[in-house]
Amino acid sequence: MGYLCPKEGQKNILKSEIKQDNNIGVNIERKQNMLIELEEKIKTVQEQVQEKLTEQLDNDENKHEEDNNETSEDENNQ
């Protein structure tokens, strides 16, 4: 099983509590709103992480291309 961030853990707990509360007739509106907000935060963080990873991969790829070009130029100059 993969790593779950703390927010994912909170999300799972809220889902479980909502299900239990609903089964016993407790008002679940507050927890449902908390769950919606938490899911939005998780989505935002996931998007930010994806963006940073994409930037890093692009930077690494560009660096690798620059290194290859320098190596080719050095070999041509010898």
C-alpha positions in Angstrom: 0.0 0.0 0.0 1.3 3.5 -0.9 1.9 6.4 1.4 -1.2 8.4 2.4 -0.7 12.0 3.3 -2.2 13.2 6.5 -5.0 14.9 4.6 -5.9 11.7 2.9 -6.1 10.0 6.3 -8.4 12.8 7.6 -10.6 12.4 4.5 -10.9 8.6 5.1 -11.8 9.2 8.8 -14.4 11.8 7.8 -16.0 9.5 5.3 -16.2 6.7 7.9 -17.6 9.1 10.5 -20.2 10.4 8.0 -21.3 6.8 7.2 -21.6 5.9 10.9 -23.4 9.1 11.8 -25.8 8.7 8.9 -26.6 5.1 10.0 -27.5 6.3 13.5 -29.4 9.4 12.4 -26.9 12.0 13.4 -26.8 15.3 11.4 -23.9 14.9 9.0 -24.1 18.3 7.2 -21.1 19.8 9.1 -18.9 16.8 8.4 -20.0 16.7 4.7 -18.9 20.3 4.4 -15.6 19.6 6.1 -15.1 16.7 3.7 -15.8 18.9 0.7 -13.3 21.5 1.9 -10.7 18.8 2.6 -11.1 17.3 -0.8 -10.7 20.7 -2.4 -7.5 21.2 -0.4 -6.1 17.8 -1.4 -6.9 18.5 -5.1 -5.1 21.9 -4.9 -2.0 20.3 -3.2 -2.0 17.5 -5.8 -2.1 20.0 -8.6 0.7 22.1 -7.1 2.8 19.0 -6.6 2.2 17.9 -10.2 3.1 21.3 -11.5 6.4 21.4 -9.5 7.3 17.9 -10.7 6.6 18.8 -14.3 8.8 21.9 -13.9 11.6 19.9 -12.3 11.4 17.2 -15.0 11.5 19.9 -17.7 14.5 21.6 -16.0 16.3 18.2 -15.7 15.6 17.4 -19.3 16.9 20.8 -20.5 20.0 20.4 -18.3 20.6 16.9 -19.8 20.2 18.3 -23.3 22.7 21.1 -22.5 25.2 18.7 -21.1 24.9 16.5 -24.2 25.4 19.5 -26.5 28.5 20.5 -24.5 29.8 17.0 -24.7 29.3 16.9 -28.4 31.0 20.3 -28.9 33.9 19.1 -26.8 34.3 15.9 -28.9 34.1 18.0 -32.1 36.8 20.3 -31.0 39.2 17.5 -30.2 
